[in-house]
Amino acid sequence: MSFEAFLIVAAVLFCIGLYGALARRNVLAVLMSIELMFNAVNITLVAMAKYLAPAGLQDDISTVLTGQVFAVFIITVAAAEIALGLGIVFAMYRTNETVDLSEATQLRH
């Protein structure tokens, strides 16, 4: 695959995730949409590390793995974000009996 193909796939995934995060009222759907956006960024980082290495440094392992290292960090942060988000969802469901964002009035105070 070419670099442009990776960028197109990442852009489509990011747009789908952005639409899902803005259009949904369910907290779980919003969290999944944010994860989709993170994965689009990961695809972009890995593709940029592979295809846009500086001239003469294509064989240097530290240059080639830069995108993969950033992707692992993003996956780690995303896992922590999901754990925190699910904790908030469980607490919200216990108090409101729903996971609808429009019913989350306690988070506004």
Backbone as a printed PyTorch tensor [residue, N CA C, xyz], in Angstrom:
tensor([[[  0.8380,  -1.1870,   0.0000],
         [  0.0000,   0.0000,   0.0000],
         [  0.8780,   1.2430,   0.0000]],

        [[  0.3640,   2.2840,  -0.5710],
         [  1.1150,   3.5270,  -0.6270],
         [  0.8110,   4.3820,   0.6000]],

        [[  1.6290,   5.4040,   0.7570],
         [  1.4630,   6.3200,   1.8810],
         [  0.1150,   7.0270,   1.8210]],

        [[ -0.2860,   7.4180,   0.6210],
         [ -1.5650,   8.1090,   0.4630],
         [ -2.7350,   7.2170,   0.8580]],

        [[ -2.6360,   5.9300,   0.5600],
         [ -3.7130,   5.0030,   0.9300],
         [ -3.8500,   4.9100,   2.4440]],

        [[ -2.7200,   4.8680,   3.1530],
         [ -2.7740,   4.8440,   4.6120],
         [ -3.4090,   6.1230,   5.1570]],

        [[ -3.0480,   7.2580,   4.5690],
         [ -3.6190,   8.5240,   5.0280],
         [ -5.1150,   8.6170,   4.7440]],

        [[ -5.5450,   8.0810,   3.6170],
         [ -6.9720,   8.0990,   3.2930],
         [ -7.7500,   7.2270,   4.2680]],

        [[ -7.2270,   6.0330,   4.5490],
         [ -7.8920,   5.1450,   5.5110],
         [ -7.9480,   5.8030,   6.8880]],

        [[ -6.8440,   6.4230,   7.3010],
         [ -6.8140,   7.0850,   8.6050],
         [ -7.7870,   8.2610,   8.6440]],

        [[ -7.8680,   9.0260,   7.5720],
         [ -8.7910,  10.1650,   7.5380],
         [-10.2450,   9.7030,   7.5930]],

        [[-10.5620,   8.6210,   6.8810],
         [-11.9300,   8.0950,   6.9130],
         [-12.2670,   7.5990,   8.3170]],

        [[-11.3470,   6.8580,   8.9420],
         [-11.5820,   6.3800,  10.3050],
         [-11.7590,   7.5390,  11.2810]],

        [[-10.9260,   8.5700,  11.1360],
         [-11.0270,   9.7200,  12.0300],
         [-12.3640,  10.4350,  11.8490]],

        [[-12.8010,  10.6000,  10.6040],
         [-14.0820,  11.2740,  10.3580],
         [-15.2510,  10.4630,  10.9050]],

        [[-15.2030,   9.1390,  10.7610],
         [-16.2590,   8.2960,  11.3220],
         [-16.2720,   8.4170,  12.8430]],

        [[-15.0910,   8.4020,  13.4490],
         [-15.0100,   8.5510,  14.8970],
         [-15.4830,   9.9140,  15.3690]],

        [[-15.1240,  10.9620,  14.6460],
         [-15.5650,  12.3110,  15.0080],
         [-17.0790,  12.4440,  14.9050]],

        [[-17.6420,  11.9090,  13.8340],
         [-19.0970,  11.9370,  13.6920],
         [-19.7710,  11.1630,  14.8290]],

        [[-19.2340,  10.0010,  15.1520],
         [-19.8130,   9.2070,  16.2350],
         [-19.7130,   9.8990,  17.5790]],

        [[-18.6050,  10.5870,  17.8240],
         [-18.4340,  11.2770,  19.1060],
         [-19.3590,  12.4840,  19.2280]],

        [[-19.6390,  13.1510,  18.1200],
         [-20.4830,  14.3450,  18.1730],
         [-21.9740,  14.0390,  18.0440]],

        [[-22.3240,  12.9550,  17.3710],
         [-23.7300,  12.6860,  17.0800],
         [-24.3990,  11.7580,  18.0850]],

        [[-23.6320,  11.0110,  18.8330],
         [-24.2220,  10.0190,  19.7390],
         [-24.5120,  10.6180,  21.1050]],

        [[-25.5190,  10.0730,  21.7670],
         [-25.8570,  10.4710,  23.1290],
         [-25.4560,   9.4050,  24.1400]],

        [[-25.1810,   8.1990,  23.6690],
         [-24.7890,   7.1160,  24.5560],
         [-23.3070,   7.2570,  24.8870]],

        [[-22.9680,   7.1930,  26.1590],
         [-21.5830,   7.3960,  26.5870],
         [-20.6760,   6.3050,  26.0270]],

        [[-21.1580,   5.0750,  25.9900],
         [-20.3310,   3.9830,  25.4700],
         [-20.0250,   4.1760,  23.9870]],

        [[-20.9940,   4.6460,  23.2190],
         [-20.7620,   4.9120,  21.8000],
         [-19.7650,   6.0520,  21.6150]],

        [[-19.8310,   7.0530,  22.4690],
         [-18.8750,   8.1640,  22.3970],
         [-17.4670,   7.6710,  22.7100]],

        [[-17.3300,   6.8230,  23.7350],
         [-16.0090,   6.2840,  24.0750],
         [-15.4480,   5.4300,  22.9390]],

        [[-16.2950,   4.6320,  22.3110],
         [-15.8290,   3.8160,  21.1850],
         [-15.4290,   4.6950,  20.0040]],

        [[-16.1380,   5.7810,  19.7940],
         [-15.7980,   6.6970,  18.7030],
         [-14.4630,   7.3900,  18.9620]],

        [[-14.2030,   7.7420,  20.2060],
         [-12.9140,   8.3510,  20.5520],
         [-11.7860,   7.3500,  20.3340]],

        [[-12.0230,   6.0890,  20.6610],
         [-11.0190,   5.0510,  20.4130],
         [-10.7550,   4.9010,  18.9180]],

        [[-11.7850,   5.0180,  18.1110],
         [-11.6160,   4.9490,  16.6650],
         [-10.7510,   6.1040,  16.1700]],

        [[-10.9320,   7.2760,  16.7480],
         [-10.1000,   8.4200,  16.3820],
         [ -8.6470,   8.1920,  16.7970]],

        [[ -8.4260,   7.6210,  17.9840],
         [ -7.0600,   7.2950,  18.4130],
         [ -6.4060,   6.3030,  17.4550]],

        [[ -7.1620,   5.3110,  16.9940],
         [ -6.6050,   4.3260,  16.0700],
         [ -6.2600,   4.9560,  14.7210]],

        [[ -7.0280,   5.9350,  14.2970],
         [ -6.6970,   6.6480,  13.0630],
         [ -5.3760,   7.3990,  13.2120]],

        [[ -5.1670,   7.9980,  14.3680],
         [ -3.8920,   8.6810,  14.6270],
         [ -2.7480,   7.6720,  14.6480]],

        [[ -2.9830,   6.4990,  15.2250],
         [ -1.9490,   5.4620,  15.2470],
         [ -1.5640,   5.0300,  13.8400]],

        [[ -2.5430,   4.8480,  12.9700],
         [ -2.2520,   4.4700,  11.5850],
         [ -1.4080,   5.5480,  10.9190]],

        [[ -1.7460,   6.8010,  11.1500],
         [ -0.9870,   7.9000,  10.5570],
         [  0.4480,   7.9280,  11.0650]],

        [[  0.6360,   7.7510,  12.3680],
         [  1.9900,   7.7790,  12.9320],
         [  2.8570,   6.6500,  12.3910]],

        [[  2.3090,   5.4550,  12.3260],
         [  3.0840,   4.3190,  11.8290],
         [  3.3990,   4.4930,  10.3480]],

        [[  2.4460,   4.9790,   9.5630],
         [  2.6920,   5.2040,   8.1370],
         [  3.7340,   6.2940,   7.9230]],

        [[  3.6720,   7.3540,   8.7090],
         [  4.6590,   8.4220,   8.5670],
         [  6.0480,   7.9390,   8.9570]],

        [[  6.1400,   7.1120,   9.9790],
         [  7.4460,   6.5940,  10.3760],
         [  8.0290,   5.6950,   9.2940]],

        [[  7.1750,   4.9560,   8.6080],
         [  7.6730,   4.0480,   7.5780],
         [  8.0370,   4.7750,   6.2880]],

        [[  7.1890,   5.6790,   5.8370],
         [  7.3730,   6.2750,   4.5180],
         [  8.1110,   7.6060,   4.5190]],

        [[  8.1720,   8.3000,   5.6360],
         [  8.7790,   9.6280,   5.6420],
         [ 10.0590,   9.6920,   6.4590]],

        [[ 10.8040,   8.5920,   6.5090],
         [ 12.0870,   8.6000,   7.2140],
         [ 13.0600,   9.5010,   6.4480]],

        [[ 13.8860,  10.2670,   7.1560],
         [ 14.8470,  11.1370,   6.4720],
         [ 15.8020,  10.3410,   5.5800]],

        [[ 16.2800,  10.9790,   4.5460],
         [ 17.1660,  10.3100,   3.5960],
         [ 18.4240,   9.8160,   4.3020]],

        [[ 18.7820,   8.5910,   4.0380],
         [ 19.9670,   8.0010,   4.6440],
         [ 19.7090,   7.3270,   5.9740]],

        [[ 18.5350,   7.5160,   6.5490],
         [ 18.2250,   6.9210,   7.8500],
         [ 17.1600,   5.8290,   7.7580]],

        [[ 16.8640,   5.3390,   6.5440],
         [ 15.8490,   4.3090,   6.4000],
         [ 16.2580,   3.0030,   7.0710]],

        [[ 17.5620,   2.7600,   7.1920],
         [ 18.0330,   1.5230,   7.8020],
         [ 18.2630,   1.6600,   9.2990]],

        [[ 18.1780,   2.8630,   9.8330],
         [ 18.3670,   3.0800,  11.2640],
         [ 17.1110,   2.6370,  12.0030]],

        [[ 17.2610,   1.6670,  12.9020],
         [ 16.1060,   1.0610,  13.5650],
         [ 15.3780,   2.0530,  14.4680]],

        [[ 16.1000,   2.9830,  15.0870],
         [ 15.4290,   3.9430,  15.9710],
         [ 14.5380,   4.8980,  15.1850]],

        [[ 14.9120,   5.2380,  13.9780],
         [ 14.0920,   6.1120,  13.1490],
         [ 12.8520,   5.3860,  12.6500]],

        [[ 13.0180,   4.1350,  12.2700],
         [ 11.8990,   3.3720,  11.7290],
         [ 10.8630,   3.0680,  12.8080]],

        [[ 11.3060,   2.8450,  14.0470],
         [ 10.3870,   2.4590,  15.1150],
         [  9.7590,   3.6380,  15.8520]],

        [[ 10.0490,   4.8540,  15.4590],
         [  9.5080,   6.0160,  16.1590],
         [  7.9810,   6.0320,  16.1320]],

        [[  7.3850,   5.8010,  14.9950],
         [  5.9280,   5.7840,  14.8900],
         [  5.3010,   4.6730,  15.7010]],

        [[  5.9510,   3.5000,  15.7140],
         [  5.4180,   2.3840,  16.4900],
         [  5.4760,   2.6690,  17.9850]],

        [[  6.5350,   3.3320,  18.4330],
         [  6.6630,   3.6670,  19.8550],
         [  5.5760,   4.6610,  20.2580]],

        [[  5.3480,   5.6720,  19.4310],
         [  4.2720,   6.6200,  19.7210],
         [  2.9140,   5.9210,  19.7290]],

        [[  2.7190,   4.9810,  18.8100],
         [  1.4530,   4.2480,  18.7660],
         [  1.2410,   3.4360,  20.0380]],

        [[  2.2990,   2.8210,  20.5600],
         [  2.1790,   2.0590,  21.8070],
         [  1.8290,   2.9900,  22.9630]],

        [[  2.4360,   4.1650,  23.0120],
         [  2.0890,   5.1290,  24.0600],
         [  0.6280,   5.5670,  23.9490]],

        [[  0.1580,   5.8050,  22.7410],
         [ -1.2330,   6.2140,  22.5530],
         [ -2.1810,   5.0950,  22.9650]],

        [[ -1.8370,   3.8510,  22.6400],
         [ -2.6730,   2.7180,  23.0480],
         [ -2.7260,   2.6180,  24.5650]],

        [[ -1.6030,   2.8670,  25.2310],
         [ -1.5680,   2.8230,  26.6950],
         [ -2.4480,   3.9160,  27.2990]],

        [[ -2.3440,   5.1180,  26.7800],
         [ -3.1720,   6.2210,  27.2770],
         [ -4.6470,   5.9570,  26.9760]],

        [[ -4.9340,   5.3830,  25.8150],
         [ -6.3190,   5.0780,  25.4660],
         [ -6.9040,   4.0180,  26.3870]],

        [[ -6.1010,   3.0420,  26.7800],
         [ -6.5860,   2.0190,  27.7090],
         [ -6.9160,   2.6350,  29.0650]],

        [[ -6.0810,   3.5470,  29.5270],
         [ -6.3690,   4.2320,  30.7910],
         [ -7.6130,   5.1050,  30.6600]],

        [[ -7.7730,   5.7510,  29.5230],
         [ -8.9470,   6.5940,  29.2900],
         [-10.2240,   5.7630,  29.2810]],

        [[-10.1860,   4.5950,  28.6770],
         [-11.3590,   3.7210,  28.6460],
         [-11.6840,   3.2090,  30.0400]],

        [[-10.6620,   2.8550,  30.8160],
         [-10.9080,   2.3790,  32.1810],
         [-11.5690,   3.4710,  33.0180]],

        [[-11.0750,   4.6880,  32.9140],
         [-11.6700,   5.8080,  33.6440],
         [-13.0770,   6.1100,  33.1350]],

        [[-13.2440,   6.0910,  31.8260],
         [-14.5600,   6.3500,  31.2460],
         [-15.5900,   5.3100,  31.6460]],

        [[-15.2000,   4.0380,  31.6690],
         [-16.1400,   2.9980,  32.0780],
         [-16.4980,   3.1170,  33.5510]],

        [[-15.5470,   3.5420,  34.3720],
         [-15.8650,   3.7940,  35.7770],
         [-16.8990,   4.8900,  35.9310]],

        [[-16.7590,   5.9480,  35.1490],
         [-17.7420,   7.0330,  35.1820],
         [-19.0920,   6.5520,  34.6580]],

        [[-19.0730,   5.7120,  33.6180],
         [-20.3210,   5.1790,  33.0670],
         [-21.0410,   4.3210,  34.0980]],

        [[-20.3110,   3.4590,  34.7990],
         [-20.9370,   2.6170,  35.8200],
         [-21.5370,   3.4600,  36.9430]],

        [[-20.8030,   4.4820,  37.3790],
         [-21.3260,   5.3590,  38.4310],
         [-22.5510,   6.1280,  37.9470]],

        [[-22.5170,   6.5730,  36.7020],
         [-23.6470,   7.2990,  36.1470],
         [-24.8660,   6.3870,  36.0050]],

        [[-24.6580,   5.1420,  35.6200],
         [-25.7820,   4.2140,  35.4750],
         [-26.4050,   3.8820,  36.8310]],

        [[-25.5760,   3.7840,  37.8580],
         [-26.1100,   3.4940,  39.1960],
         [-26.9900,   4.6270,  39.7190]],

        [[-26.6220,   5.8530,  39.4120],
         [-27.4010,   6.9820,  39.9340],
         [-28.5830,   7.3520,  39.0450]],

        [[-28.4140,   7.2800,  37.7240],
         [-29.4500,   7.7630,  36.8030],
         [-30.2350,   6.6580,  36.1150]],

        [[-29.7760,   5.4090,  36.2040],
         [-30.4060,   4.2760,  35.5170],
         [-30.3510,   4.4260,  33.9930]],

        [[-29.4460,   5.2580,  33.4810],
         [-29.2770,   5.4260,  32.0470],
         [-27.8380,   5.8490,  31.7650]],

        [[-27.4030,   5.6520,  30.5110],
         [-26.0730,   6.1120,  30.1040],
         [-26.1900,   7.1770,  29.0160]],

        [[-27.3220,   7.8490,  28.9690],
         [-27.5530,   8.9170,  28.0090],
         [-26.8510,  10.1880,  28.4870]],

        [[-26.1190,  10.8270,  27.5840],
         [-25.3680,  12.0280,  27.9590],
         [-26.2740,  13.2030,  28.3210]],

        [[-27.4520,  13.2680,  27.7520],
         [-28.3450,  14.3800,  28.0780],
         [-28.8920,  14.2660,  29.4980]],

        [[-28.8230,  13.0910,  30.0790],
         [-29.2860,  12.8850,  31.4540],
         [-28.1730,  13.0640,  32.4840]],

        [[-26.9830,  13.3630,  32.0480],
         [-25.8310,  13.4760,  32.9500],
         [-25.7500,  14.8800,  33.5340]],

        [[-26.7240,  15.2580,  34.3060],
         [-26.7540,  16.6070,  34.8690],
         [-25.8230,  16.7510,  36.0620]],

        [[-25.4840,  15.6600,  36.7290],
         [-24.6080,  15.7430,  37.8980],
         [-23.1760,  16.0830,  37.5160]],

        [[-22.7870,  15.8230,  36.2880],
         [-21.4250,  16.1260,  35.8570],
         [-21.2340,  17.6100,  35.5610]],

        [[-22.2920,  18.3770,  35.5040],
         [-22.2050,  19.7940,  35.1540],
         [-21.9480,  20.6960,  36.3490]],

        [[-22.0830,  20.2080,  37.5440],
         [-21.9230,  21.0480,  38.7390],
         [-20.4940,  21.0870,  39.1840]]])
